[in-house]
Amino acid sequence: MNTLVIVLIAAVCLLGAYTFYGRWLANKWGIDPKAKTPAVVHEDGRDYVPTNGWTVFAHQFSSIAGAGPVTGAIQAAAFGWLPVLLWVLIGGIFFGAVTDFGALYASVKNDGKSMGMLIEKYIGKTGRKLFLLFCWLFCGIVIAAFADMVAGTFNAFGTDGALVEAAQTNGAAGMVSIMFMVFAVVFGLIQKKFNFSGWKESVISIVFIVLSFVIGANFPIILGKAAWSYITFIYIFFAAVLPMWLLKQPRDHMTTFMFVAMIAGAVVGLLVAHPTMNLPVFTGFTNEKLGTMFPILFVTVACGAVSGFHSLVSSGTSSKTVENEKDMLKVGYGAMILESLLAVLALCVAGAAAAADGTPAAGTPFQIFSRGVAGFFEMFGIPAYAATVFMTMCVSALALTSLDAVARIGRMSFQELFSVDDMEHAEGWRKLFCNVYFSTLITLVFGFILTKIGYANIWPLFGSANQLLSALVLATLCVFLKVTGRNNKMLFPPLVIMLCVTFTALVQRLIAMVKAISAAASVGIPAGETTWGAVFIANGLQLILAVLLIVLGLNIVFHSFKAYSNAEHNSEAKV
């Protein structure tokens, strides 16, 4: 099948969903353009910052469009491209976008409270503490994974200490990324002083993007993975503590233009080349490497269809910057719709790169996607070096923009975990733990340690954990909409399905870990090959975490259902 047809069908479905279903949700729940948003009421110059709607959209999209939509869609294609396409469209429209929009809506209607604080209000303090602890641990794992990914992307040296073949382009992309950070601060200061908007803001972004690429392409920085790892953690520390307007928002604005160029390049490339989808339509309900389609397809596609992490962005940062309620639809629902389109494009690029017999292209999902889109840019006369640098930067930016967002959210989760209503008279240690700089440092140290001890050993569980987050958010939204007298029936199917997906995946993982540990115990460990410590890190740690996630999930679900059954319809005045 022609990949262009697939993209066009997906684009029509997604645009139609935004136009009709998204607006239907907004009308059902109620949007008040005249209401004062939390960003206006609680403006503090750091987290609560009234911001233009398209700038908030840029922040939301660049923060949620991480590694997931590209990696997940391509990996899940092992089951065939049709199941992936169907889940991206159905999940994105009725699951992911609804969850993201709902989380943003509930937060804006509750003074910009994060999801943890919303859970305390509508479900209880126990649920809040458990949720915040889970969020902080989740953020630590994501920080470790994405920081390692970014450092690896810019790395110029192999394990033998010699320069790798892509050292020049990797170093150039690293320099571009550094210049992005520098120009983002300059952009933020200019915007703060002159308050540009519309085309002026866009022109400044494009100028800084071009300057970044010119400088980066001509002055690459050749460093190893360890050095880039330190640079990455230093950057996300400042991104987590500096005011949104100074670094995070302007960088997200610039990055979004780059993402749009990448997406446009992929679309136009598919339009001009209109390659054939070489991946098989359907390979079966079981895959030798991944397992059974249910639930593995759903947790593998992840962010391209639905992600609990998105709700942390919606309620953690975006809700505190929305200047007008009318912007919530494009920020919450629209950003997710665009991410689903990105997942479809990644699937089509991978399908075009596959061999005629259906054999997938060699390399990681990111490498397959980068090579494919870079090839499209070369078709338009762009030099191979420039196209490769651009796509290398795009790949790293996908991880980096989520990385700085999750660092900020992790900091906020840590602060909220130890905060009390009367912080003025709180104990000294509690004030320390709630300090912006201390909480950020602890969060990043936790993530940095995980990069050293092997975060990859527990990362597989977090596909399930990510979906568990979405289910918990949906449960909270059901209670919120009920007590405020709003329609919540559209949330029931996604909630039930995500609970089934989550707990099935976690139980499967738990059983697999038990079998692995039992096999090691019965067969024994050959001398010199590994140790029981390595077995514990690889399997025992996952087993413990799987049990914790199952217990945590069941606990919060129980409290959610209890709160829902006890809640009275329309018992809280609409806000």
PyMOL commands that set and color helices and strands:
alter all, ss='L'
color gray80, all
select helices_A, chain A and resi 3-29+38-41+53-64+68-79+81-108+115-122+125-154+167-194+199-218+225-241+248-273+293-304+308-316+318-320+325-353+365-379+384-418+423-425+428-433+436-453+455-457+461-483+489-523+532-566
alter helices_A, ss='H'
color red, helices_A
select strands_A, chain A and resi 286-287+291-292
alter strands_A, ss='S'
color yellow, strands_A
deselect
rebuild
show_as cartoon
